Amino acid sequence: MTQENLYRIERKPEVLHRTGFSRSVLYSRVQQLLFVPPVSLGGERAVGWVSCEVDKVMAAYIAGHSKTEIQSLVTQLIAQRKNAMGVING
């Protein structure tokens, strides 16, 4: 993972293309903690996904990780987001 990917935001069409998921499958997996949720980009509906998080979840799928393992990974990634915000907000 490059430093560029660490802060790169992908919009929904790119995430759908990369994952091969349909829109409904993407949001279903987010709801089940089987995929990372999007981050707000401001406004009411503008969202995007953190590229490095998408990379990690897709790597887990490719490696054949179980549903429980992927849910654990997604939970960890969400917690890391919150910790990063704590560092930023000081």
N, CA, C and O atoms as a GROMACS GRO file, in nm:
protein
  360
    1MET      N    1   0.085  -0.118   0.000
    1MET     CA    2   0.000   0.000   0.000
    1MET      C    3   0.089   0.124   0.000
    1MET      O    4   0.183   0.135   0.078
    2THR      N    5   0.057   0.213  -0.088
    2THR     CA    6   0.136   0.336  -0.097
    2THR      C    7   0.077   0.442  -0.007
    2THR      O    8  -0.038   0.433   0.035
    3GLN      N    9   0.158   0.544   0.022
    3GLN     CA   10   0.110   0.657   0.101
    3GLN      C   11  -0.007   0.724   0.030
    3GLN      O   12  -0.100   0.774   0.095
    4GLU      N   13  -0.003   0.724  -0.103
    4GLU     CA   14  -0.112   0.783  -0.182
    4GLU      C   15  -0.244   0.713  -0.154
    4GLU      O   16  -0.347   0.779  -0.142
    5ASN      N   17  -0.244   0.579  -0.145
    5ASN     CA   18  -0.365   0.502  -0.118
    5ASN      C   19  -0.419   0.526   0.023
    5ASN      O   20  -0.538   0.510   0.047
    6LEU      N   21  -0.332   0.564   0.114
    6LEU     CA   22  -0.374   0.584   0.252
    6LEU      C   23  -0.479   0.692   0.263
    6LEU      O   24  -0.569   0.683   0.347
    7TYR      N   25  -0.470   0.794   0.180
    7TYR     CA   26  -0.562   0.907   0.189
    7TYR      C   27  -0.649   0.923   0.065
    7TYR      O   28  -0.714   1.026   0.048
    8ARG      N   29  -0.652   0.823  -0.020
    8ARG     CA   30  -0.731   0.830  -0.142
    8ARG      C   31  -0.874   0.787  -0.114
    8ARG      O   32  -0.898   0.686  -0.048
    9ILE      N   33  -0.969   0.865  -0.164
    9ILE     CA   34  -1.110   0.834  -0.148
    9ILE      C   35  -1.164   0.788  -0.283
    9ILE      O   36  -1.141   0.852  -0.386
   10GLU      N   37  -1.237   0.678  -0.281
   10GLU     CA   38  -1.300   0.625  -0.401
   10GLU      C   39  -1.450   0.647  -0.392
   10GLU      O   40  -1.512   0.622  -0.289
   11ARG      N   41  -1.507   0.693  -0.500
   11ARG     CA   42  -1.651   0.710  -0.505
   11ARG      C   43  -1.716   0.576  -0.541
   11ARG      O   44  -1.648   0.483  -0.584
   12LYS      N   45  -1.846   0.566  -0.524
   12LYS     CA   46  -1.918   0.442  -0.540
   12LYS      C   47  -1.895   0.372  -0.675
   12LYS      O   48  -1.872   0.251  -0.674
   13PRO      N   49  -1.899   0.441  -0.789
   13PRO     CA   50  -1.877   0.368  -0.915
   13PRO      C   51  -1.742   0.295  -0.921
   13PRO      O   52  -1.733   0.184  -0.975
   14GLU      N   53  -1.639   0.357  -0.865
   14GLU     CA   54  -1.507   0.293  -0.865
   14GLU      C   55  -1.506   0.171  -0.773
   14GLU      O   56  -1.449   0.067  -0.807
   15VAL      N   57  -1.568   0.185  -0.656
   15VAL     CA   58  -1.574   0.071  -0.562
   15VAL      C   59  -1.653  -0.043  -0.623
   15VAL      O   60  -1.613  -0.159  -0.612
   16LEU      N   61  -1.764  -0.013  -0.687
   16LEU     CA   62  -1.844  -0.118  -0.751
   16LEU      C   63  -1.764  -0.187  -0.861
   16LEU      O   64  -1.770  -0.309  -0.876
   17HIS      N   65  -1.691  -0.110  -0.938
   17HIS     CA   66  -1.608  -0.168  -1.045
   17HIS      C   67  -1.498  -0.257  -0.987
   17HIS      O   68  -1.476  -0.368  -1.036
   18ARG      N   69  -1.430  -0.207  -0.884
   18ARG     CA   70  -1.319  -0.284  -0.825
   18ARG      C   71  -1.365  -0.412  -0.760
   18ARG      O   72  -1.298  -0.515  -0.770
   19THR      N   73  -1.479  -0.408  -0.692
   19THR     CA   74  -1.525  -0.525  -0.616
   19THR      C   75  -1.606  -0.623  -0.700
   19THR      O   76  -1.608  -0.743  -0.673
   20GLY      N   77  -1.673  -0.570  -0.803
   20GLY     CA   78  -1.764  -0.655  -0.880
   20GLY      C   79  -1.899  -0.669  -0.813
   20GLY      O   80  -1.984  -0.743  -0.862
   21PHE      N   81  -1.921  -0.598  -0.702
   21PHE     CA   82  -2.049  -0.602  -0.632
   21PHE      C   83  -2.151  -0.516  -0.705
   21PHE      O   84  -2.115  -0.421  -0.775
   22SER      N   85  -2.277  -0.551  -0.690
   22SER     CA   86  -2.384  -0.460  -0.731
   22SER      C   87  -2.402  -0.358  -0.618
   22SER      O   88  -2.349  -0.376  -0.508
   23ARG      N   89  -2.476  -0.253  -0.646
   23ARG     CA   90  -2.500  -0.150  -0.544
   23ARG      C   91  -2.569  -0.212  -0.421
   23ARG      O   92  -2.531  -0.182  -0.308
   24SER      N   93  -2.669  -0.296  -0.444
   24SER     CA   94  -2.741  -0.355  -0.331
   24SER      C   95  -2.653  -0.450  -0.250
   24SER      O   96  -2.663  -0.454  -0.128
   25VAL      N   97  -2.566  -0.525  -0.317
   25VAL     CA   98  -2.474  -0.616  -0.246
   25VAL      C   99  -2.375  -0.534  -0.163
   25VAL      O  100  -2.345  -0.570  -0.049
   26LEU      N  101  -2.323  -0.426  -0.220
   26LEU     CA  102  -2.229  -0.340  -0.147
   26LEU      C  103  -2.291  -0.292  -0.016
   26LEU      O  104  -2.232  -0.307   0.090
   27TYR      N  105  -2.409  -0.234  -0.024
   27TYR     CA  106  -2.472  -0.179   0.096
   27TYR      C  107  -2.518  -0.288   0.192
   27TYR      O  108  -2.519  -0.266   0.314
   28SER      N  109  -2.556  -0.404   0.141
   28SER     CA  110  -2.590  -0.517   0.227
   28SER      C  111  -2.468  -0.564   0.306
   28SER      O  112  -2.478  -0.592   0.425
   29ARG      N  113  -2.354  -0.571   0.239
   29ARG     CA  114  -2.231  -0.614   0.307
   29ARG      C  115  -2.186  -0.510   0.409
   29ARG      O  116  -2.135  -0.546   0.515
   30VAL      N  117  -2.203  -0.383   0.378
   30VAL     CA  118  -2.171  -0.278   0.476
   30VAL      C  119  -2.257  -0.298   0.600
   30VAL      O  120  -2.207  -0.292   0.712
   31GLN      N  121  -2.386  -0.321   0.580
   31GLN     CA  122  -2.479  -0.337   0.692
   31GLN      C  123  -2.444  -0.460   0.777
   31GLN      O  124  -2.465  -0.459   0.898
   32GLN      N  125  -2.392  -0.565   0.714
   32GLN     CA  126  -2.357  -0.689   0.784
   32GLN      C  127  -2.213  -0.688   0.838
   32GLN      O  128  -2.165  -0.789   0.890
   33LEU      N  129  -2.145  -0.573   0.826
   33LEU     CA  130  -2.004  -0.560   0.864
   33LEU      C  131  -1.914  -0.652   0.783
   33LEU      O  132  -1.812  -0.701   0.833
   34LEU      N  133  -1.951  -0.675   0.657
   34LEU     CA  134  -1.868  -0.754   0.567
   34LEU      C  135  -1.796  -0.667   0.465
   34LEU      O  136  -1.730  -0.717   0.375
   35PHE      N  137  -1.811  -0.535   0.481
   35PHE     CA  138  -1.740  -0.438   0.398
   35PHE      C  139  -1.735  -0.308   0.476
   35PHE      O  140  -1.826  -0.277   0.553
   36VAL      N  141  -1.630  -0.232   0.456
   36VAL     CA  142  -1.615  -0.106   0.529
   36VAL      C  143  -1.723  -0.006   0.486
   36VAL      O  144  -1.757   0.001   0.368
   37PRO      N  145  -1.774   0.071   0.580
   37PRO     CA  146  -1.872   0.173   0.544
   37PRO      C  147  -1.804   0.292   0.478
   37PRO      O  148  -1.684   0.314   0.495
   38PRO      N  149  -1.882   0.369   0.404
   38PRO     CA  150  -1.826   0.489   0.342
   38PRO      C  151  -1.805   0.598   0.446
   38PRO      O  152  -1.858   0.592   0.557
   39VAL      N  153  -1.727   0.697   0.409
   39VAL     CA  154  -1.708   0.815   0.492
   39VAL      C  155  -1.783   0.931   0.427
   39VAL      O  156  -1.796   0.937   0.304
   40SER      N  157  -1.832   1.022   0.509
   40SER     CA  158  -1.903   1.138   0.458
   40SER      C  159  -1.804   1.235   0.395
   40SER      O  160  -1.696   1.259   0.448
   41LEU      N  161  -1.842   1.290   0.282
   41LEU     CA  162  -1.760   1.390   0.215
   41LEU      C  163  -1.823   1.528   0.226
   41LEU      O  164  -1.789   1.620   0.152
   42GLY      N  165  -1.915   1.541   0.320
   42GLY     CA  166  -1.985   1.668   0.339
   42GLY      C  167  -2.116   1.665   0.263
   42GLY      O  168  -2.138   1.580   0.176
   43GLY      N  169  -2.202   1.757   0.295
   43GLY     CA  170  -2.333   1.757   0.231
   43GLY      C  171  -2.418   1.645   0.287
   43GLY      O  172  -2.380   1.577   0.382
   44GLU      N  173  -2.532   1.627   0.226
   44GLU     CA  174  -2.625   1.526   0.276
   44GLU      C  175  -2.593   1.385   0.230
   44GLU      O  176  -2.609   1.289   0.306
   45ARG      N  177  -2.548   1.370   0.104
   45ARG     CA  178  -2.537   1.236   0.048
   45ARG      C  179  -2.401   1.201  -0.009
   45ARG      O  180  -2.381   1.087  -0.052
   46ALA      N  181  -2.308   1.293  -0.012
   46ALA     CA  182  -2.178   1.265  -0.073
   46ALA      C  183  -2.095   1.176   0.018
   46ALA      O  184  -2.063   1.212   0.131
   47VAL      N  185  -2.060   1.057  -0.032
   47VAL     CA  186  -1.979   0.963   0.044
   47VAL      C  187  -1.871   0.903  -0.045
   47VAL      O  188  -1.878   0.911  -0.168
   48GLY      N  189  -1.772   0.844   0.017
   48GLY     CA  190  -1.667   0.774  -0.053
   48GLY      C  191  -1.604   0.671   0.039
   48GLY      O  192  -1.629   0.671   0.160
   49TRP      N  193  -1.522   0.584  -0.017
   49TRP     CA  194  -1.457   0.479   0.060
   49TRP      C  195  -1.307   0.505   0.064
   49TRP      O  196  -1.249   0.550  -0.035
   50VAL      N  197  -1.245   0.477   0.176
   50VAL     CA  198  -1.101   0.492   0.191
   50VAL      C  199  -1.035   0.377   0.114
   50VAL      O  200  -1.060   0.260   0.144
   51SER      N  201  -0.953   0.410   0.017
   51SER     CA  202  -0.896   0.312  -0.074
   51SER      C  203  -0.819   0.201  -0.003
   51SER      O  204  -0.833   0.084  -0.037
   52CYS      N  205  -0.738   0.237   0.096
   52CYS     CA  206  -0.658   0.134   0.164
   52CYS      C  207  -0.747   0.037   0.243
   52CYS      O  208  -0.712  -0.080   0.258
   53GLU      N  209  -0.862   0.085   0.292
   53GLU     CA  210  -0.954  -0.004   0.362
   53GLU      C  211  -1.019  -0.100   0.264
   53GLU      O  212  -1.035  -0.219   0.294
   54VAL      N  213  -1.056  -0.051   0.148
   54VAL     CA  214  -1.112  -0.137   0.044
   54VAL      C  215  -1.010  -0.244   0.005
   54VAL      O  216  -1.044  -0.361  -0.011
   55ASP      N  217  -0.884  -0.203  -0.010
   55ASP     CA  218  -0.776  -0.298  -0.043
   55ASP      C  219  -0.768  -0.410   0.060
   55ASP      O  220  -0.758  -0.528   0.024
   56LYS      N  221  -0.772  -0.374   0.187
   56LYS     CA  222  -0.758  -0.474   0.294
   56LYS      C  223  -0.875  -0.572   0.297
   56LYS      O  224  -0.854  -0.692   0.313
   57VAL      N  225  -0.996  -0.522   0.280
   57VAL     CA  226  -1.113  -0.609   0.282
   57VAL      C  227  -1.112  -0.701   0.160
   57VAL      O  228  -1.142  -0.820   0.172
   58MET      N  229  -1.080  -0.647   0.044
   58MET     CA  230  -1.075  -0.731  -0.076
   58MET      C  231  -0.965  -0.837  -0.066
   58MET      O  232  -0.984  -0.949  -0.112
   59ALA      N  233  -0.853  -0.802  -0.006
   59ALA     CA  234  -0.746  -0.901   0.015
   59ALA      C  235  -0.794  -1.014   0.105
   59ALA      O  236  -0.759  -1.130   0.083
   60ALA      N  237  -0.876  -0.981   0.205
   60ALA     CA  238  -0.931  -1.084   0.294
   60ALA      C  239  -1.026  -1.176   0.218
   60ALA      O  240  -1.024  -1.297   0.238
   61TYR      N  241  -1.109  -1.119   0.131
   61TYR     CA  242  -1.197  -1.202   0.049
   61TYR      C  243  -1.116  -1.293  -0.043
   61TYR      O  244  -1.145  -1.412  -0.054
   62ILE      N  245  -1.015  -1.237  -0.108
   62ILE     CA  246  -0.932  -1.315  -0.200
   62ILE      C  247  -0.859  -1.427  -0.127
   62ILE      O  248  -0.842  -1.537  -0.181
   63ALA      N  249  -0.815  -1.399  -0.003
   63ALA     CA  250  -0.743  -1.500   0.076
   63ALA      C  251  -0.836  -1.607   0.132
   63ALA      O  252  -0.790  -1.706   0.189
   64GLY      N  253  -0.967  -1.589   0.115
   64GLY     CA  254  -1.062  -1.690   0.160
   64GLY      C  255  -1.095  -1.682   0.308
   64GLY      O  256  -1.134  -1.783   0.367
   65HIS      N  257  -1.081  -1.567   0.366
   65HIS     CA  258  -1.114  -1.552   0.508
   65HIS      C  259  -1.263  -1.576   0.531
   65HIS      O  260  -1.346  -1.554   0.443
   66SER      N  261  -1.295  -1.622   0.651
   66SER     CA  262  -1.434  -1.651   0.685
   66SER      C  263  -1.512  -1.522   0.708
   66SER      O  264  -1.455  -1.414   0.722
   67LYS      N  265  -1.642  -1.537   0.712
   67LYS     CA  266  -1.732  -1.424   0.739
   67LYS      C  267  -1.695  -1.358   0.872
   67LYS      O  268  -1.690  -1.235   0.881
   68THR      N  269  -1.671  -1.438   0.973
   68THR     CA  270  -1.636  -1.387   1.105
   68THR      C  271  -1.503  -1.311   1.101
   68THR      O  272  -1.490  -1.206   1.164
   69GLU      N  273  -1.406  -1.362   1.029
   69GLU     CA  274  -1.276  -1.295   1.018
   69GLU      C  275  -1.289  -1.160   0.946
   69GLU      O  276  -1.225  -1.062   0.984
   70ILE      N  277  -1.372  -1.157   0.843
   70ILE     CA  278  -1.391  -1.032   0.769
   70ILE      C  279  -1.465  -0.931   0.856
   70ILE      O  280  -1.432  -0.812   0.854
   71GLN      N  281  -1.564  -0.976   0.931
   71GLN     CA  282  -1.634  -0.886   1.022
   71GLN      C  283  -1.539  -0.829   1.127
   71GLN      O  284  -1.548  -0.711   1.162
   72SER      N  285  -1.449  -0.911   1.175
   72SER     CA  286  -1.348  -0.864   1.271
   72SER      C  287  -1.257  -0.760   1.207
   72SER      O  288  -1.226  -0.658   1.269
   73LEU      N  289  -1.213  -0.785   1.085
   73LEU     CA  290  -1.128  -0.691   1.013
   73LEU      C  291  -1.200  -0.558   0.994
   73LEU      O  292  -1.143  -0.452   1.019
   74VAL      N  293  -1.324  -0.563   0.949
   74VAL     CA  294  -1.401  -0.440   0.927
   74VAL      C  295  -1.418  -0.363   1.058
   74VAL      O  296  -1.405  -0.241   1.060
   75THR      N  297  -1.446  -0.434   1.166
   75THR     CA  298  -1.459  -0.370   1.297
   75THR      C  299  -1.328  -0.301   1.336
   75THR      O  300  -1.330  -0.190   1.389
   76GLN      N  301  -1.215  -0.366   1.311
   76GLN     CA  302  -1.084  -0.307   1.342
   76GLN      C  303  -1.059  -0.182   1.257
   76GLN      O  304  -1.008  -0.083   1.308
   77LEU      N  305  -1.094  -0.188   1.131
   77LEU     CA  306  -1.073  -0.073   1.042
   77LEU      C  307  -1.158   0.046   1.085
   77LEU      O  308  -1.113   0.160   1.081
   78ILE      N  309  -1.281   0.020   1.128
   78ILE     CA  310  -1.368   0.127   1.177
   78ILE      C  311  -1.308   0.188   1.304
   78ILE      O  312  -1.310   0.310   1.321
   79ALA      N  313  -1.257   0.104   1.392
   79ALA     CA  314  -1.195   0.153   1.516
   79ALA      C  315  -1.071   0.236   1.485
   79ALA      O  316  -1.047   0.338   1.550
   80GLN      N  317  -0.993   0.194   1.387
   80GLN     CA  318  -0.874   0.270   1.348
   80GLN      C  319  -0.912   0.408   1.296
   80GLN      O  320  -0.841   0.506   1.321
   81ARG      N  321  -1.022   0.417   1.223
   81ARG     CA  322  -1.072   0.547   1.176
   81ARG      C  323  -1.099   0.638   1.294
   81ARG      O  324  -1.058   0.754   1.296
   82LYS      N  325  -1.170   0.584   1.394
   82LYS     CA  326  -1.206   0.664   1.511
   82LYS      C  327  -1.081   0.708   1.586
   82LYS      O  328  -1.074   0.822   1.632
   83ASN      N  329  -0.983   0.619   1.600
   83ASN     CA  330  -0.857   0.654   1.667
   83ASN      C  331  -0.783   0.761   1.590
   83ASN      O  332  -0.726   0.852   1.651
   84ALA      N  333  -0.784   0.754   1.459
   84ALA     CA  334  -0.716   0.855   1.377
   84ALA      C  335  -0.783   0.990   1.396
   84ALA      O  336  -0.715   1.092   1.401
   85MET      N  337  -0.914   0.992   1.407
   85MET     CA  338  -0.985   1.117   1.429
   85MET      C  339  -0.950   1.176   1.566
   85MET      O  340  -0.943   1.298   1.581
   86GLY      N  341  -0.929   1.090   1.665
   86GLY     CA  342  -0.888   1.138   1.797
   86GLY      C  343  -0.754   1.204   1.794
   86GLY      O  344  -0.732   1.303   1.863
   87VAL      N  345  -0.663   1.150   1.713
   87VAL     CA  346  -0.530   1.208   1.699
   87VAL      C  347  -0.539   1.344   1.630
   87VAL      O  348  -0.471   1.439   1.670
   88ILE      N  349  -0.622   1.352   1.528
   88ILE     CA  350  -0.638   1.476   1.453
   88ILE      C  351  -0.700   1.584   1.541
   88ILE      O  352  -0.657   1.700   1.540
   89ASN      N  353  -0.802   1.546   1.617
   89ASN     CA  354  -0.874   1.642   1.700
   89ASN      C  355  -0.800   1.674   1.830
   89ASN      O  356  -0.838   1.765   1.904
   90GLY      N  357  -0.694   1.599   1.856
   90GLY     CA  358  -0.603   1.627   1.962
   90GLY      C  359  -0.648   1.605   2.099
   90GLY      O  360  -0.572   1.628   2.193
   0.00000   0.00000   0.00000
